[in-house]
């Protein structure tokens, strides 16, 4: 086997090994996350209620900020139109 072919083969093997190790790590993290989530739900079911309430509040806050920004832009555009006339 020539040197170039051997190097290419080693690069492919090492990238495959690296990908496999990455995927294994990802699977391990996924299992760990599922375990933590399940443990949290079993320990205190109210945690999910508080998390959902917090997420709803964050969504409402983002929505209000967006609406305020849009309203501000409309107001500015109205003032610009009046100034142009």
C-alpha positions in Angstrom: 0.0 0.0 0.0 1.4 3.4 -1.0 2.0 6.1 1.6 -0.8 8.4 0.2 -3.3 5.6 0.2 -2.3 4.5 3.7 -2.6 8.1 5.0 -6.0 8.5 3.4 -7.2 5.2 4.9 -5.9 6.3 8.4 -7.7 9.6 8.0 -10.9 7.9 7.1 -10.5 5.5 10.0 -9.7 8.2 12.5 -12.6 10.4 11.3 -14.9 7.4 11.5 -13.6 6.6 15.0 -14.0 10.2 16.0 -17.6 10.3 14.7 -18.4 7.0 16.5 -17.0 8.4 19.7 -19.0 11.6 19.3 -22.2 9.7 18.6 -21.6 7.5 21.6 -21.0 10.6 23.8 -24.2 12.1 22.4 -26.2 9.0 23.2 -24.8 8.9 26.7 -25.7 12.6 27.2 -29.2 11.9 25.9 -29.7 9.0 28.3 -28.4 11.1 31.1 -30.7 14.0 30.3 -33.7 11.6 30.1 -32.8 10.2 33.5 -32.4 13.6 35.1 -35.7 14.8 33.6 -37.5 11.7 34.9 -35.9 12.0 38.3 -37.0 15.6 38.5 -40.5 14.8 37.6 -40.7 11.9 40.1 -39.2 13.9 43.0 -41.5 16.9 42.7 -44.3 17.0 40.1 -44.9 20.7 40.9 -41.5 21.5 39.2 -43.1 20.9 35.8 -46.0 23.3 36.6 -43.5 26.0 37.6 -41.3 25.4 34.6 -44.3 25.6 32.3 -45.6 28.8 34.0 -42.1 30.3 33.6 -42.0 29.4 29.9 -45.5 30.9 29.4 -44.4 34.1 31.1 -41.3 34.3 29.0 -43.3 33.7 25.8 -45.8 36.5 26.9 -43.0 38.9 27.6 -41.4 38.3 24.2 -44.7 38.8 22.5 -45.3 42.1 24.4 -41.8 43.3 23.5 -42.4 42.4 19.8 -45.8 44.2 19.8 -44.3 47.3 21.5 -41.5 47.3 18.9 -44.0 47.0 16.0 -46.2 49.8 17.5 -43.1 52.0 17.9 -42.1 51.5 14.3 -45.7 52.2 13.1 -45.7 55.4 15.2 -42.4 56.5 13.7 -43.5 55.7 10.2 -46.6 57.8 10.8 -44.5 60.8 12.0 -42.2 60.4 9.0 -45.2 60.4 6.6 -46.5 63.6 8.3 -43.1 65.3 8.0 -42.8 64.4 4.3 -46.3 65.9 3.5 
